[in-house]
Amino acid sequence: MADLWREQGLGGRRLLWLLCALLLLLDVVLTVLLIFFTLKANSEACASGQWAERVCQNTTHQLQHQLTRAQEAVWAAEAGAATCNQTAVGLENALELERAHGREQQARLEELLGEVAGLNQKLQEATLEVERLSREQQAPRRGSDAASAGSSCSPGLGPWTAAALLLLGLGALRA
């Protein structure tokens, strides 16, 4: 092909100059494109887009930080709720024990009230018996007052003797 160009009058130097011109043209085109894209990259729209991207990244970072704090607050609240639940269960158990204890005390109180009623009945019966015995001993003494006027010792029950008998009867009932 070089022979063909030599025959047509195109020599090696011309080819070299043509190749240099093409390279220079390619260099100019690439430089113009580089300047165009550089200007486009630094244009106002691109700069505002980069600014918007930075704002978005900052906002995203702040939101992630707030989310982390909110999650920590939720975890703390859950831990507090678990503690409250454990306390509530403990208090419910203690309340149930107190209710059971109260029912036992109520049953014991009713039992004791029944015993007191029985003892009151026995006391009334013993009091009536003491009064009856006292009247029986008083009746023969009135008839024999004339006969025993010379005697200093009286066989009847005095008020202190009746009280002593009453106390002895109550002591026997308690046992």
C-alpha positions in Angstrom: 0.0 0.0 0.0 2.9 2.3 0.7 4.0 1.6 -2.9 0.6 2.7 -4.1 0.9 5.9 -2.2 4.4 6.5 -3.6 3.1 6.1 -7.1 0.4 8.6 -6.4 2.8 11.1 -5.0 2.1 10.6 -1.4 5.3 10.2 0.3 6.3 9.1 3.8 6.5 12.6 5.0 3.0 13.4 3.8 1.7 10.4 5.5 3.4 11.3 8.7 1.9 14.8 8.5 -1.5 13.4 7.8 -1.3 11.1 10.8 -0.2 14.0 13.0 -3.1 16.1 11.8 -5.5 13.3 12.6 -4.0 12.8 16.0 -4.2 16.6 16.6 -7.8 16.6 15.5 -8.6 13.7 17.8 -6.8 15.5 20.7 -8.9 18.7 20.0 -12.1 16.7 19.9 -11.3 14.9 23.2 -10.3 18.1 24.9 -13.5 19.8 23.8 -15.5 16.8 25.1 -13.5 16.9 28.4 -14.2 20.6 28.8 -17.9 20.0 28.0 -18.3 17.3 30.6 -16.3 19.2 33.2 -18.5 22.2 32.7 -21.6 20.0 32.9 -20.3 18.3 36.0 -19.7 21.6 37.7 -22.9 23.2 36.5 -25.4 24.6 38.9 -27.8 21.7 38.5 -25.1 19.2 39.3 -23.9 21.2 42.2 -27.4 21.5 43.6 -27.8 17.7 43.1 -24.6 17.1 45.0 -25.9 19.4 47.7 -29.2 17.6 47.8 -27.4 14.3 48.1 -25.3 15.6 51.0 -28.5 16.9 52.7 -30.2 13.6 52.2 -27.2 11.7 53.6 -27.2 14.0 56.7 -30.9 13.6 57.1 -30.6 9.8 56.8 -27.8 9.8 59.3 -29.9 11.8 61.8 -33.0 9.6 61.2 -30.8 6.5 61.8 -29.5 8.1 65.1 -33.1 8.9 66.2 -34.2 5.4 65.3 -31.4 3.9 67.4 -32.4 6.1 70.3 -36.1 5.1 69.9 -35.1 1.4 69.8 -33.1 1.8 73.0 -36.0 3.6 74.6 -38.3 0.7 73.6 -35.9 -1.8 75.0 -35.7 0.1 78.2 -39.5 0.3 78.4 -39.8 -3.4 77.7 -37.3 -4.2 80.5 -39.3 -1.9 82.8 -42.6 -3.6 81.8 -41.0 -7.0 82.4 -40.0 -5.8 85.9 -43.4 -4.5 86.5 -45.0 -7.8 85.4 -42.7 -9.7 87.8 -43.7 -7.3 90.6 -47.4 -7.6 89.8 -47.1 -11.5 89.8 -45.3 -11.3 93.1 -47.9 -9.0 94.6 -50.8 -11.1 93.3 -49.2 -14.2 94.9 -48.8 -12.3 98.2 -52.3 -11.1 98.0 -53.6 -14.6 97.5 -51.6 -15.8 100.5 -53.1 -13.0 102.6 -56.6 -13.8 101.5 -56.0 -17.5 102.4 -54.7 -16.4 105.8 -57.7 -14.1 106.2 -60.1 -17.0 105.4 -58.2 -19.2 107.9 -58.5 -16.5 110.6 -62.2 -16.0 109.8 -62.8 -19.7 110.2 -60.9 -19.7 113.5 -62.9 -16.7 114.6 -66.2 -18.4 113.9 -65.0 -21.5 115.7 -64.0 -19.4 118.7 -67.3 -17.5 118.6 -69.1 -20.8 118.7 -67.0 -21.9 121.7 -67.7 -18.6 123.5 -71.4 -19.0 122.8 -71.2 -22.6 124.3 -69.2 -21.3 127.3 -71.7 -18.5 127.8 -74.5 -21.0 127.8 -72.6 -23.2 130.3 -71.9 -20.1 132.4 -75.6 -19.2 132.5 -76.4 -22.8 133.4 -73.7 -22.8 136.2 -75.0 -19.4 137.5 -78.5 -20.7 137.6 -77.2 -23.9 139.4 -75.3 -21.7 141.9 -78.4 -19.6 142.5 -80.6 -22.7 142.9 -78.1 -24.2 145.4 -77.9 -21.0 147.2 -81.7 -20.8 147.5 -81.9 -24.4 148.6 -79.4 -23.8 151.4 -81.0 -20.5 152.4 -84.5 -22.2 152.7 -83.5 -24.7 155.4 -81.5 -22.1 157.2 -84.6 -19.9 157.6 -86.4 -22.7 159.2 -83.6 -23.5 161.5 -82.8 -20.0 162.4 -84.4 -20.4 165.8 -82.6 -23.6 166.5 -79.2 -22.3 165.4 -79.4 -19.0 167.1 -77.1 -20.2 169.8 -74.5 -21.4 167.2 -72.0 -18.9 165.8 -71.3 -20.9 162.6 -73.9 -20.8 159.9 -74.1 -23.6 157.4 -75.5 -21.4 154.5 -73.4 -20.0 151.6 -72.3 -16.5 151.8 -71.8 -14.1 148.9 -68.1 -14.8 148.8 -68.6 -18.5 148.8 -71.0 -18.3 145.9 -68.5 -16.2 143.9 -65.7 -18.7 144.7 -67.9 -21.5 143.5 -68.8 -19.6 140.4 -65.1 -19.0 139.6 -64.3 -22.7 140.2 -67.1 -23.6 137.8 -65.7 -21.3 135.1 -62.2 -22.7 135.6 -63.6 -26.3 135.2 -65.5 -25.2 132.0 -62.3 -23.8 130.4 -60.4 -27.0 131.0 
